[in-house]
Amino acid sequence: MNTVQHKVKMICGALALLGLAACASEKTPATADVAVSRAAVANATSAGAADLAPEEMKSAREKMMRANQALAAKDYKLAQDLAAQAQADAQLAQSKANSAKATAAADELQQSIRVLRDEVNRNSTPQQ
Amino acid sequence: MKLMTKLRILPAAVAVAIVLSACSSAPITTSELDGARGDFVAAQSNPAVAANAPVEFKAAADALDRANAAAAQKESLADIDKLAYLAKQKIAVAQEVTKQRQAEANVAQAGRQRDEVRLEARTAEADKARMAAERAKADADAARQQADAAAASARDEQAKAAALQQQLNDLQAKQTDRGLVITLNDVLFNVDKAELSAEGMRTAQKLADVLAQEPKSMVLIEGFTDSTGSSSHNLDLSQRRADAVRQALVGMGVPGNKISTKGYGAAYPVAGNTDAASRQLNRRVEIVLSQNGAPITNRR
């Protein structure tokens, strides 16, 4: 009886050790993921995503905040999940900002060409 | 203390998980995963996406594969949803990158278009300037031609006036207050006759030429004789001589309504009637020319 209980205790201990080891090995990747997401949010901000993709930025920031909280609470799986989502949101925000800027530039250029064409047509009307 | 409770429930939790995962057998999906699949199909059927954002599209495809695998392996709905969400966001990234690259290509092409339009504008301006210059040159040429023509016409007028003056000088015309006076002397008529001699006709022709150049002119032909002979004979002769000149002029094309005649006989002599020479001087026809057409005043 004592030996069985002892064996169970040992197995539980081993499992616990495995669990702890697994937990410990999740901390580094989780911290890395959170850092990567923070960088992604920063990139999106400097691309002007705050104005051009406000919803995605809001979502990214929120999830970053919760990822940090999860990291502090040592809930590494949650931290990784939230970090991955924050990163995806930030990338979407940045790409939206870039496409908005490129589209605006293209529209402006087309407009200026129209204006230029109108001027040319006006000036080339035959004079009496 | 906590650790000990954790160690006790850990094996039980593991056992429960194994049992749960073995229960469901039907293929599972979530609305989030369906949404992601739909988005993916839309992106896949747009050839611009593969052309403009191949890297982002591949990442999206990989993310969807992971979500589909999770569903196939019947992982938790929460986990499937998390993977589906990531896939959805990555598909959207591929779409946005496509938009961005298309807009950039548009800008490049528009830049070329703008250069073309600018070139068109400059060419049109140059053409306009050239046409304006040509018009100006044509105007200048026309103006010069007009000036040349005017100068030529003025020279013509001058030459004509000079020629006329020469003719009048030739006829020894004198300017008086009654008009221009040309005197035809006695030798232009045959003796005691009212016929113009050959030289008389030549002189009449010169006069006719002058009158042709000045169509406004009015002419008064006055005939005079010397004092020999009766006054009635002299009046008659002087009148007939004046008429002869008129007839000659009309025959040379001068309109008759411009010419009047008057005979004065021996009146208004210009010389003494004392010798042959002076008498010859009195035997004359005076032609008064009013060049501007004003009526000629008679002698008192």
Interface residues (C-beta under 8 A of the other chain):
Chain A: I11 C12 G13 L15 A16 G19 D81 A84 Q85 A88 D89 Q91 L92 S95 K96 N98 S99 A102 T103 A105 A106 L109 Q110 S112 I113 L116 R117 E119 V120 N123 S124
Chain B: L3 K6 L7 R8 L10 P11 E56 K82 Y85 L86 Q89 K90 A92 V93 E96 V97 K99 Q100 R101 A103 E104 N106 V107 A110 G111 Q113 R114 V117 R118 E120 A121 A124 E125 D127 K128
